[in-house]
Amino acid sequence: MCPNCRAFISITDRICPYCNTQLGPRAIDLRASQLGASLLPRANLTSVIILIINITFFLIELIVNYSVFHSSPENLQLPTLVALGAKFAPYIYRGQYWRLITAGFLHGGFIHIAMNSWALFDLVGEVEQFYGTSRLIVAYIFSTITGFWLSLMWRPGVPSLGASAACFGLIGIMLAMGVRRRTDPLALAVRSFYGRWAIYALIFSFLPGFGIDVAAHIGGLAGGFVIGLMAGLPGMPNSPREVFWKAMAGVAIVITLYAFLQNWLSFQMLMRAMGHT
């Protein structure tokens, strides 16, 4: 049923054929997640792809940590993380700005990657349902950049890494929905749901002893929120606005690939300097 005009519609409709209101997932799906009907994260293809990318880089970390820096898998060394693209202010100030992206695909240990992967499985699927793949990609990369940029400004002396900046960015883009669509009950319910989780996650971020980069979380949340305000929900396929966001997603992917290329070239130079081939 359309939340605006209450007409009966198909579950596959993204726009109501009677009043042209943009539609999100069915309310029953949202209520199920709110009530915790499923304790397991809901993965889709995009979630799996992101997980594979993060796990691949984590395996590379373990290999480099063991073969180059001669340390065990349970003890990832800081030189390993910095060499592979973590946020490290001295290198960024020398021009390695690509670290603001590559840092978001690295993790500091098994628990770190497990927690972020669990969160991303749910968040990626939810955001893609509402916003589509193009906006998801833009929000993911942009919030990673804004997260580690704020971390660089706030805590320049502390190296950091992890996908949690992107996780908070995906929370931010969901919060923006309720701001843009103040009269939509579904959007307001989404804002309320993710608003609570944003508060809980930020409170957890300030707890001492966990080594959490609060600045990266806040920067990621702000970045995702900005994209949500600018982008809005998808409209008619192949409309100028949708073509624009597809193009922006392509730009985000190209920038990310460029960052990984620069990261690889920098790593190769470091290995040659250390006498490794």
Order of alpha helices (4+ residues) and beta strands (2+ residues): alpha-alpha-alpha-alpha-alpha-alpha-alpha-alpha-alpha-alpha
